[in-house]
């Protein structure tokens, strides 16, 4: 999925539910979990980290990728998310 598609789908949901609707991340199709979203980052931001701890980690191959970062498991999810998701 690219940024334009993601923004378009999110705008559709904003029109339907309003800007205060919570956004979560559904993971593991076979055993689904709902996860909070910690935030967003990019490959460029991750590669630009000037930190001694960064030496223990590899650079990201493509700097023009935006990552949605998982914030932690909240509860069990539903397998129906994969049947009803847009642009899957």
Backbone as XML, in Angstrom:
<?xml version="1.0"?>
<chain id="A" units="angstrom">
  <residue number="1" name="UNK">
    <atom name="N" x="0.851" y="-1.171" z="0.000"/>
    <atom name="CA" x="0.000" y="0.000" z="0.000"/>
    <atom name="C" x="0.897" y="1.234" z="0.000"/>
  </residue>
  <residue number="2" name="UNK">
    <atom name="N" x="0.482" y="2.253" z="-0.728"/>
    <atom name="CA" x="1.272" y="3.492" z="-0.723"/>
    <atom name="C" x="0.561" y="4.559" z="0.118"/>
  </residue>
  <residue number="3" name="UNK">
    <atom name="N" x="1.272" y="5.667" z="0.375"/>
    <atom name="CA" x="0.738" y="6.737" z="1.221"/>
    <atom name="C" x="-0.573" y="7.311" z="0.693"/>
  </residue>
  <residue number="4" name="UNK">
    <atom name="N" x="-0.653" y="7.536" z="-0.617"/>
    <atom name="CA" x="-1.869" y="8.128" z="-1.185"/>
    <atom name="C" x="-3.083" y="7.238" z="-0.942"/>
  </residue>
  <residue number="5" name="UNK">
    <atom name="N" x="-2.922" y="5.919" z="-1.126"/>
    <atom name="CA" x="-4.030" y="4.993" z="-0.894"/>
    <atom name="C" x="-4.413" y="4.976" z="0.579"/>
  </residue>
  <residue number="6" name="UNK">
    <atom name="N" x="-3.417" y="4.914" z="1.462"/>
    <atom name="CA" x="-3.682" y="4.924" z="2.896"/>
    <atom name="C" x="-4.419" y="6.193" z="3.315"/>
  </residue>
  <residue number="7" name="UNK">
    <atom name="N" x="-3.960" y="7.338" z="2.843"/>
    <atom name="CA" x="-4.590" y="8.618" z="3.188"/>
    <atom name="C" x="-6.024" y="8.663" z="2.657"/>
  </residue>
  <residue number="8" name="UNK">
    <atom name="N" x="-6.244" y="8.184" z="1.446"/>
    <atom name="CA" x="-7.589" y="8.178" z="0.864"/>
    <atom name="C" x="-8.544" y="7.324" z="1.699"/>
  </residue>
  <residue number="9" name="UNK">
    <atom name="N" x="-8.094" y="6.128" z="2.095"/>
    <atom name="CA" x="-8.941" y="5.246" z="2.900"/>
    <atom name="C" x="-9.196" y="5.865" z="4.281"/>
  </residue>
  <residue number="10" name="UNK">
    <atom name="N" x="-8.149" y="6.432" z="4.883"/>
    <atom name="CA" x="-8.321" y="7.072" z="6.189"/>
    <atom name="C" x="-9.270" y="8.264" z="6.097"/>
  </residue>
  <residue number="11" name="UNK">
    <atom name="N" x="-9.193" y="9.026" z="5.011"/>
    <atom name="CA" x="-10.121" y="10.153" z="4.824"/>
    <atom name="C" x="-11.564" y="9.676" z="4.706"/>
  </residue>
  <residue number="12" name="UNK">
    <atom name="N" x="-11.781" y="8.535" z="4.012"/>
    <atom name="CA" x="-13.132" y="7.965" z="3.927"/>
    <atom name="C" x="-13.659" y="7.631" z="5.321"/>
  </residue>
  <residue number="13" name="UNK">
    <atom name="N" x="-12.818" y="7.008" z="6.149"/>
    <atom name="CA" x="-13.231" y="6.658" z="7.512"/>
    <atom name="C" x="-13.434" y="7.915" z="8.364"/>
  </residue>
  <residue number="14" name="UNK">
    <atom name="N" x="-12.620" y="8.942" z="8.160"/>
    <atom name="CA" x="-12.801" y="10.182" z="8.909"/>
    <atom name="C" x="-14.157" y="10.811" z="8.589"/>
  </residue>
  <residue number="15" name="UNK">
    <atom name="N" x="-14.553" y="10.781" z="7.311"/>
    <atom name="CA" x="-15.862" y="11.306" z="6.934"/>
    <atom name="C" x="-16.993" y="10.507" z="7.569"/>
  </residue>
  <residue number="16" name="UNK">
    <atom name="N" x="-16.798" y="9.188" z="7.685"/>
    <atom name="CA" x="-17.838" y="8.315" z="8.236"/>
    <atom name="C" x="-17.905" y="8.365" z="9.764"/>
  </residue>
  <residue number="17" name="UNK">
    <atom name="N" x="-16.736" y="8.363" z="10.448"/>
    <atom name="CA" x="-16.706" y="8.230" z="11.905"/>
    <atom name="C" x="-16.222" y="9.476" z="12.644"/>
  </residue>
  <residue number="18" name="UNK">
    <atom name="N" x="-15.645" y="10.430" z="11.921"/>
    <atom name="CA" x="-15.086" y="11.615" z="12.569"/>
    <atom name="C" x="-13.608" y="11.434" z="12.887"/>
  </residue>
  <residue number="19" name="UNK">
    <atom name="N" x="-12.938" y="12.557" z="13.103"/>
    <atom name="CA" x="-11.497" y="12.547" z="13.308"/>
    <atom name="C" x="-11.034" y="11.997" z="14.639"/>
  </residue>
  <residue number="20" name="UNK">
    <atom name="N" x="-11.947" y="11.776" z="15.575"/>
    <atom name="CA" x="-11.561" y="11.249" z="16.882"/>
    <atom name="C" x="-11.636" y="9.730" z="16.966"/>
  </residue>
  <residue number="21" name="UNK">
    <atom name="N" x="-12.007" y="9.051" z="15.867"/>
    <atom name="CA" x="-12.087" y="7.591" z="15.887"/>
    <atom name="C" x="-10.698" y="7.005" z="16.147"/>
  </residue>
  <residue number="22" name="UNK">
    <atom name="N" x="-10.650" y="6.020" z="17.030"/>
    <atom name="CA" x="-9.375" y="5.383" z="17.361"/>
    <atom name="C" x="-8.895" y="4.518" z="16.202"/>
  </residue>
  <residue number="23" name="UNK">
    <atom name="N" x="-7.593" y="4.467" z="15.994"/>
    <atom name="CA" x="-6.979" y="3.630" z="14.967"/>
    <atom name="C" x="-6.160" y="2.557" z="15.678"/>
  </residue>
  <residue number="24" name="UNK">
    <atom name="N" x="-6.361" y="1.312" z="15.290"/>
    <atom name="CA" x="-5.610" y="0.185" z="15.852"/>
    <atom name="C" x="-5.009" y="-0.627" z="14.714"/>
  </residue>
  <residue number="25" name="UNK">
    <atom name="N" x="-4.104" y="-1.502" z="15.060"/>
    <atom name="CA" x="-3.443" y="-2.379" z="14.099"/>
    <atom name="C" x="-3.879" y="-3.809" z="14.378"/>
  </residue>
  <residue number="26" name="UNK">
    <atom name="N" x="-4.454" y="-4.484" z="13.369"/>
    <atom name="CA" x="-4.853" y="-5.883" z="13.508"/>
    <atom name="C" x="-3.713" y="-6.733" z="12.948"/>
  </residue>
  <residue number="27" name="UNK">
    <atom name="N" x="-3.233" y="-7.684" z="13.735"/>
    <atom name="CA" x="-2.101" y="-8.517" z="13.309"/>
    <atom name="C" x="-2.439" y="-9.999" z="13.452"/>
  </residue>
  <residue number="28" name="UNK">
    <atom name="N" x="-1.651" y="-10.830" z="12.789"/>
    <atom name="CA" x="-1.702" y="-12.294" z="12.867"/>
    <atom name="C" x="-3.048" y="-12.849" z="12.437"/>
  </residue>
  <residue number="29" name="UNK">
    <atom name="N" x="-3.214" y="-13.014" z="11.145"/>
    <atom name="CA" x="-4.496" y="-13.435" z="10.573"/>
    <atom name="C" x="-5.009" y="-14.749" z="11.175"/>
  </residue>
  <residue number="30" name="UNK">
    <atom name="N" x="-4.127" y="-15.715" z="11.436"/>
    <atom name="CA" x="-4.575" y="-17.009" z="11.961"/>
    <atom name="C" x="-5.003" y="-16.936" z="13.424"/>
  </residue>
  <residue number="31" name="UNK">
    <atom name="N" x="-4.396" y="-16.048" z="14.197"/>
    <atom name="CA" x="-4.717" y="-15.860" z="15.609"/>
    <atom name="C" x="-4.685" y="-14.353" z="15.871"/>
  </residue>
  <residue number="32" name="UNK">
    <atom name="N" x="-5.745" y="-13.631" z="15.479"/>
    <atom name="CA" x="-5.705" y="-12.171" z="15.436"/>
    <atom name="C" x="-5.587" y="-11.490" z="16.802"/>
  </residue>
  <residue number="33" name="UNK">
    <atom name="N" x="-4.862" y="-10.382" z="16.791"/>
    <atom name="CA" x="-4.742" y="-9.501" z="17.939"/>
    <atom name="C" x="-4.980" y="-8.066" z="17.487"/>
  </residue>
  <residue number="34" name="UNK">
    <atom name="N" x="-5.598" y="-7.275" z="18.361"/>
    <atom name="CA" x="-5.708" y="-5.835" z="18.143"/>
    <atom name="C" x="-4.568" y="-5.179" z="18.905"/>
  </residue>
  <residue number="35" name="UNK">
    <atom name="N" x="-3.868" y="-4.282" z="18.234"/>
    <atom name="CA" x="-2.723" y="-3.608" z="18.829"/>
    <atom name="C" x="-2.890" y="-2.100" z="18.746"/>
  </residue>
  <residue number="36" name="UNK">
    <atom name="N" x="-2.397" y="-1.421" z="19.767"/>
    <atom name="CA" x="-2.325" y="0.039" z="19.726"/>
    <atom name="C" x="-1.253" y="0.427" z="18.720"/>
  </residue>
  <residue number="37" name="UNK">
    <atom name="N" x="-1.335" y="1.645" z="18.224"/>
    <atom name="CA" x="-0.298" y="2.176" z="17.340"/>
    <atom name="C" x="0.535" y="3.152" z="18.142"/>
  </residue>
  <residue number="38" name="UNK">
    <atom name="N" x="1.832" y="2.877" z="18.190"/>
    <atom name="CA" x="2.764" y="3.734" z="18.918"/>
    <atom name="C" x="3.008" y="5.026" z="18.144"/>
  </residue>
  <residue number="39" name="UNK">
    <atom name="N" x="3.120" y="4.918" z="16.827"/>
    <atom name="CA" x="3.374" y="6.084" z="15.990"/>
    <atom name="C" x="3.805" y="5.669" z="14.600"/>
  </residue>
  <residue number="40" name="UNK">
    <atom name="N" x="4.449" y="6.582" z="13.903"/>
    <atom name="CA" x="4.921" y="6.351" z="12.544"/>
    <atom name="C" x="6.376" y="6.767" z="12.442"/>
  </residue>
  <residue number="41" name="UNK">
    <atom name="N" x="7.082" y="6.144" z="11.523"/>
    <atom name="CA" x="8.461" y="6.530" z="11.230"/>
    <atom name="C" x="8.748" y="6.188" z="9.775"/>
  </residue>
  <residue number="42" name="UNK">
    <atom name="N" x="9.915" y="6.574" z="9.301"/>
    <atom name="CA" x="10.311" y="6.259" z="7.923"/>
    <atom name="C" x="11.678" y="5.582" z="7.931"/>
  </residue>
  <residue number="43" name="UNK">
    <atom name="N" x="11.983" y="4.939" z="6.823"/>
    <atom name="CA" x="13.306" y="4.351" z="6.678"/>
    <atom name="C" x="14.402" y="5.395" z="6.815"/>
  </residue>
  <residue number="44" name="UNK">
    <atom name="N" x="14.170" y="6.574" z="6.264"/>
    <atom name="CA" x="15.155" y="7.653" z="6.360"/>
    <atom name="C" x="15.408" y="8.040" z="7.817"/>
  </residue>
  <residue number="45" name="UNK">
    <atom name="N" x="14.332" y="8.203" z="8.582"/>
    <atom name="CA" x="14.486" y="8.570" z="9.993"/>
    <atom name="C" x="15.244" y="7.492" z="10.767"/>
  </residue>
  <residue number="46" name="UNK">
    <atom name="N" x="14.955" y="6.242" z="10.467"/>
    <atom name="CA" x="15.628" y="5.145" z="11.171"/>
    <atom name="C" x="17.103" y="5.085" z="10.798"/>
  </residue>
  <residue number="47" name="UNK">
    <atom name="N" x="17.414" y="5.333" z="9.528"/>
    <atom name="CA" x="18.816" y="5.308" z="9.096"/>
    <atom name="C" x="19.597" y="6.508" z="9.606"/>
  </residue>
  <residue number="48" name="UNK">
    <atom name="N" x="18.910" y="7.619" z="9.883"/>
    <atom name="CA" x="19.581" y="8.843" z="10.335"/>
    <atom name="C" x="19.851" y="8.870" z="11.837"/>
  </residue>
  <residue number="49" name="UNK">
    <atom name="N" x="19.426" y="7.840" z="12.565"/>
    <atom name="CA" x="19.625" y="7.816" z="14.018"/>
    <atom name="C" x="21.120" y="7.881" z="14.317"/>
  </residue>
  <residue number="50" name="UNK">
    <atom name="N" x="21.479" y="8.856" z="15.133"/>
    <atom name="CA" x="22.877" y="9.010" z="15.556"/>
    <atom name="C" x="22.948" y="8.610" z="17.021"/>
  </residue>
  <residue number="51" name="UNK">
    <atom name="N" x="22.999" y="7.292" z="17.246"/>
    <atom name="CA" x="22.929" y="6.756" z="18.601"/>
    <atom name="C" x="23.840" y="5.535" z="18.674"/>
  </residue>
  <residue number="52" name="UNK">
    <atom name="N" x="24.512" y="5.365" z="19.773"/>
    <atom name="CA" x="25.400" y="4.211" z="19.907"/>
    <atom name="C" x="24.626" y="2.907" z="19.870"/>
  </residue>
  <residue number="53" name="UNK">
    <atom name="N" x="23.342" y="2.910" z="20.294"/>
    <atom name="CA" x="22.533" y="1.692" z="20.234"/>
    <atom name="C" x="22.204" y="1.307" z="18.796"/>
  </residue>
  <residue number="54" name="UNK">
    <atom name="N" x="22.244" y="2.266" z="17.874"/>
    <atom name="CA" x="21.934" y="1.987" z="16.471"/>
    <atom name="C" x="22.974" y="1.066" z="15.849"/>
  </residue>
  <residue number="55" name="UNK">
    <atom name="N" x="24.157" y="0.990" z="16.430"/>
    <atom name="CA" x="25.197" y="0.110" z="15.897"/>
    <atom name="C" x="24.819" y="-1.362" z="16.027"/>
  </residue>
  <residue number="56" name="UNK">
    <atom name="N" x="23.882" y="-1.671" z="16.924"/>
    <atom name="CA" x="23.445" y="-3.049" z="17.118"/>
    <atom name="C" x="22.335" y="-3.451" z="16.158"/>
  </residue>
  <residue number="57" name="UNK">
    <atom name="N" x="21.948" y="-2.531" z="15.279"/>
    <atom name="CA" x="20.814" y="-2.749" z="14.388"/>
    <atom name="C" x="21.235" y="-2.441" z="12.953"/>
  </residue>
  <residue number="58" name="UNK">
    <atom name="N" x="20.537" y="-3.030" z="11.987"/>
    <atom name="CA" x="20.857" y="-2.803" z="10.587"/>
    <atom name="C" x="20.088" y="-1.604" z="10.039"/>
  </residue>
  <residue number="59" name="UNK">
    <atom name="N" x="20.675" y="-0.953" z="9.035"/>
    <atom name="CA" x="19.969" y="0.105" z="8.324"/>
    <atom name="C" x="18.824" y="-0.498" z="7.522"/>
  </residue>
  <residue number="60" name="UNK">
    <atom name="N" x="17.820" y="0.321" z="7.245"/>
    <atom name="CA" x="16.698" y="-0.072" z="6.407"/>
    <atom name="C" x="17.119" y="0.110" z="4.955"/>
  </residue>
  <residue number="61" name="UNK">
    <atom name="N" x="16.794" y="-0.856" z="4.106"/>
    <atom name="CA" x="17.252" y="-0.832" z="2.716"/>
    <atom name="C" x="16.631" y="0.311" z="1.914"/>
  </residue>
  <residue number="62" name="UNK">
    <atom name="N" x="15.365" y="0.615" z="2.148"/>
    <atom name="CA" x="14.670" y="1.652" z="1.375"/>
    <atom name="C" x="14.231" y="2.767" z="2.323"/>
  </residue>
  <residue number="63" name="UNK">
    <atom name="N" x="14.798" y="3.937" z="2.170"/>
    <atom name="CA" x="14.496" y="5.053" z="3.062"/>
    <atom name="C" x="13.115" y="5.642" z="2.824"/>
  </residue>
  <residue number="64" name="UNK">
    <atom name="N" x="12.500" y="5.364" z="1.669"/>
    <atom name="CA" x="11.202" y="5.959" z="1.331"/>
    <atom name="C" x="10.046" y="5.023" z="1.675"/>
  </residue>
  <residue number="65" name="UNK">
    <atom name="N" x="10.175" y="4.319" z="2.785"/>
    <atom name="CA" x="9.088" y="3.487" z="3.301"/>
    <atom name="C" x="8.627" y="4.103" z="4.611"/>
  </residue>
  <residue number="66" name="UNK">
    <atom name="N" x="7.305" y="4.192" z="4.791"/>
    <atom name="CA" x="6.722" y="4.683" z="6.031"/>
    <atom name="C" x="6.247" y="3.469" z="6.825"/>
  </residue>
  <residue number="67" name="UNK">
    <atom name="N" x="6.620" y="3.419" z="8.094"/>
    <atom name="CA" x="6.281" y="2.298" z="8.967"/>
    <atom name="C" x="5.268" y="2.730" z="10.022"/>
  </residue>
  <residue number="68" name="UNK">
    <atom name="N" x="4.236" y="1.915" z="10.198"/>
    <atom name="CA" x="3.314" y="2.070" z="11.319"/>
    <atom name="C" x="3.874" y="1.188" z="12.424"/>
  </residue>
  <residue number="69" name="UNK">
    <atom name="N" x="4.182" y="1.796" z="13.565"/>
    <atom name="CA" x="4.873" y="1.090" z="14.638"/>
    <atom name="C" x="3.867" y="0.620" z="15.695"/>
  </residue>
  <residue number="70" name="UNK">
    <atom name="N" x="3.882" y="-0.676" z="15.950"/>
    <atom name="CA" x="2.985" y="-1.287" z="16.924"/>
    <atom name="C" x="3.278" y="-0.782" z="18.330"/>
  </residue>
  <residue number="71" name="UNK">
    <atom name="N" x="2.206" y="-0.478" z="19.061"/>
    <atom name="CA" x="2.361" y="0.037" z="20.414"/>
    <atom name="C" x="2.129" y="-0.984" z="21.502"/>
  </residue>
  <residue number="72" name="UNK">
    <atom name="N" x="1.582" y="-2.117" z="21.187"/>
    <atom name="CA" x="1.334" y="-3.150" z="22.187"/>
    <atom name="C" x="-0.027" y="-3.780" z="21.994"/>
  </residue>
  <residue number="73" name="UNK">
    <atom name="N" x="-0.126" y="-5.048" z="22.384"/>
    <atom name="CA" x="-1.367" y="-5.793" z="22.228"/>
    <atom name="C" x="-2.417" y="-5.287" z="23.201"/>
  </residue>
  <residue number="74" name="UNK">
    <atom name="N" x="-3.638" y="-5.083" z="22.693"/>
    <atom name="CA" x="-4.749" y="-4.618" z="23.522"/>
    <atom name="C" x="-5.727" y="-5.741" z="23.861"/>
  </residue>
  <residue number="75" name="UNK">
    <atom name="N" x="-6.030" y="-6.583" z="22.852"/>
    <atom name="CA" x="-7.000" y="-7.659" z="23.055"/>
    <atom name="C" x="-6.943" y="-8.603" z="21.850"/>
  </residue>
  <residue number="76" name="UNK">
    <atom name="N" x="-7.746" y="-9.662" z="21.913"/>
    <atom name="CA" x="-7.869" y="-10.546" z="20.760"/>
    <atom name="C" x="-8.638" y="-9.829" z="19.662"/>
  </residue>
  <residue number="77" name="UNK">
    <atom name="N" x="-8.327" y="-10.167" z="18.411"/>
    <atom name="CA" x="-8.983" y="-9.542" z="17.274"/>
    <atom name="C" x="-9.979" y="-10.463" z="16.618"/>
  </residue>
  <residue number="78" name="UNK">
    <atom name="N" x="-10.329" y="-10.147" z="15.375"/>
    <atom name="CA" x="-11.299" y="-10.921" z="14.602"/>
    <atom name="C" x="-10.717" y="-11.246" z="13.230"/>
  </residue>
  <residue number="79" name="UNK">
    <atom name="N" x="-10.876" y="-12.498" z="12.818"/>
    <atom name="CA" x="-10.412" y="-12.914" z="11.488"/>
    <atom name="C" x="-11.173" y="-12.200" z="10.378"/>
  </residue>
  <residue number="80" name="UNK">
    <atom name="N" x="-12.337" y="-11.663" z="10.700"/>
    <atom name="CA" x="-13.139" y="-10.950" z="9.699"/>
    <atom name="C" x="-12.444" y="-9.694" z="9.183"/>
  </residue>
  <residue number="81" name="UNK">
    <atom name="N" x="-11.445" y="-9.200" z="9.908"/>
    <atom name="CA" x="-10.723" y="-8.006" z="9.459"/>
    <atom name="C" x="-10.112" y="-8.232" z="8.080"/>
  </residue>
  <residue number="82" name="UNK">
    <atom name="N" x="-9.624" y="-9.433" z="7.821"/>
    <atom name="CA" x="-8.982" y="-9.720" z="6.530"/>
    <atom name="C" x="-10.022" y="-9.893" z="5.428"/>
  </residue>
  <residue number="83" name="UNK">
    <atom name="N" x="-11.245" y="-10.300" z="5.785"/>
    <atom name="CA" x="-12.306" y="-10.451" z="4.792"/>
    <atom name="C" x="-12.909" y="-9.112" z="4.392"/>
  </residue>
  <residue number="84" name="UNK">
    <atom name="N" x="-12.829" y="-8.131" z="5.282"/>
    <atom name="CA" x="-13.502" y="-6.859" z="5.038"/>
    <atom name="C" x="-12.554" y="-5.704" z="4.778"/>
  </residue>
  <residue number="85" name="UNK">
    <atom name="N" x="-11.224" y="-5.943" z="4.832"/>
    <atom name="CA" x="-10.296" y="-4.825" z="4.688"/>
    <atom name="C" x="-10.300" y="-4.267" z="3.262"/>
  </residue>
  <residue number="86" name="UNK">
    <atom name="N" x="-10.067" y="-2.997" z="3.162"/>
    <atom name="CA" x="-10.040" y="-2.300" z="1.876"/>
    <atom name="C" x="-8.630" y="-2.355" z="1.304"/>
  </residue>
  <residue number="87" name="UNK">
    <atom name="N" x="-8.532" y="-2.648" z="0.029"/>
    <atom name="CA" x="-7.280" y="-2.609" z="-0.720"/>
    <atom name="C" x="-6.268" y="-3.650" z="-0.254"/>
  </residue>
  <residue number="88" name="UNK">
    <atom name="N" x="-6.743" y="-4.823" z="0.129"/>
    <atom name="CA" x="-5.861" y="-5.877" z="0.613"/>
    <atom name="C" x="-5.322" y="-6.715" z="-0.541"/>
  </residue>
</chain>
